[in-house]
Amino acid sequence: MRQSTLNRRRELFDEALAAIERAYADEDISLATVARSIATSRRQLQRVFGERHTSFRRELQRVRMARAAELLREDAMPVGAVARAVGYRQPAQFSKAFRRHHGRPPSELRGPPRSLAA
C-alpha cells in the first residue's frame, strides 16, 4: 500500500474518532452519519476500522462507557440520566452494556454522595 494511502486512512480513522467523541450522546449516531460528517463512504470507513482491528460500534461503545464512568464517579446523576447522557434510550440496556464493558454494574462505580450543605 502506498504511503499516501496509509496516511489518508490514518487521517480518516482519527477524524472518525473525533466525530464519535463529538456525537456519542446522539442516540441515532451511526456509521453512515459519521462517514457523511467526515466526507467519506460507509464502506471506506468500515475498511479503516477493520484495518485497526476494531469497528465503529466498538469505538462508539468505548467512548460512551468511558464517559459514563466519568459521570458516575463525578456526578450525582441517576443511572437513567447517565444512560440518556451517553446515548442510551433504555437504562436497562445501558446497565447491561456497562456491566459487560466494565465488569460491574453502574451503581458500583458511583462516587461518594455529595453533601448538600456547603
N, C-alpha and C positions, 0 to 999 in steps of 0.2 A: 504494500500500500504506500502511496506517495506521502511524503511528509505534510504537504498541504492538505491532503485529505484527513490525515491523522489530527492535524491542528484544528481543522474545521469541526471534526467530530468531538474533540475535546471542548471546543467552544460551545457547541450545541448542548453537550452534557451539562456544562457549567450554567448556561442560560436556562436550561430546563430546571435545574435545581433551584436557581434563583426564582423562577416563575412559581415553582411549587412552594417555596418559602413565602412568597407574597400572597398566594391564594389558597393555602392549605385549609383555611377555615370555610371556604366555599363548599357547601355540600355537593354541588354539581361539578366540581373540578374533574376534568378527565384528561386522558392522553391527548385527545383531539383539541381541547381548549388550550392546553399548554403548547401543543405544536403550533396552533394558529398564533398564539401570543409571541412566539419566537420565530415565526415565518419559516416553518419547515413542515414536512408532511408527517402524518402519524407513523407511517412505515419507517421513515428515516429516524424518527425519534425512538421507535421500538428497537431498531438496529443499534443505535447509540447506547441505549440502556443495556441491551444484550451483550455488547462488547465489553461493558463494565461488569458483567455478571450480576446484574440487578434488573429491576423492572420499574416502570412508572409506579405501580401500586406499592411496591416495597419501599420506594423512596418517599412516596406520599405518607405511608404509614409511619415510617421512621421520623419524619418531620412532625406529624401530628402527635405521635406518642412522646417525643421529646418535649414539645410544647405543653402537652397535658401534664407531664411530670412536673414541669416548672410551675404551672398554675396550681397544681395540688400542693406542692411544697410551700409556695409563697402566698397563696390566697385562701380565703375562707369561702370560696365559691362552692356551692353544692356540686356533687359529681355530675348531675344532669346539666348544669350550666357549663361545666368544663367540657362535657361531651359536645354541647352545641358550639362552644367557642372554638373547638378544633375540627368542626365539620361533620359531626355525627348527628343524625336525626334522632336516634333512639339511644337513651342512656344504657340500656341492657346490651346493645350491640357494642357500644363504646367499652363498657366494662369487660366484656368478653375479649375484645381485641386488646385492651390494656393488659389484662391478665396473661394472655398469650404472649404479648411482647415483653412485658416486664417480669413475668413470673409471679406476680402477686396482684391482688385487687387494688383498685384506685384508692380505696379507703385506707390502706396501709401506708400509702405514700403521703398522706395528709400531714401537713406541718402541725406544730402545736397550736392550739386555739389561741386566737388573739384576744387580748383583754379589751373591753370596750372603754375602760377608764384610761385616761391619758396620763 
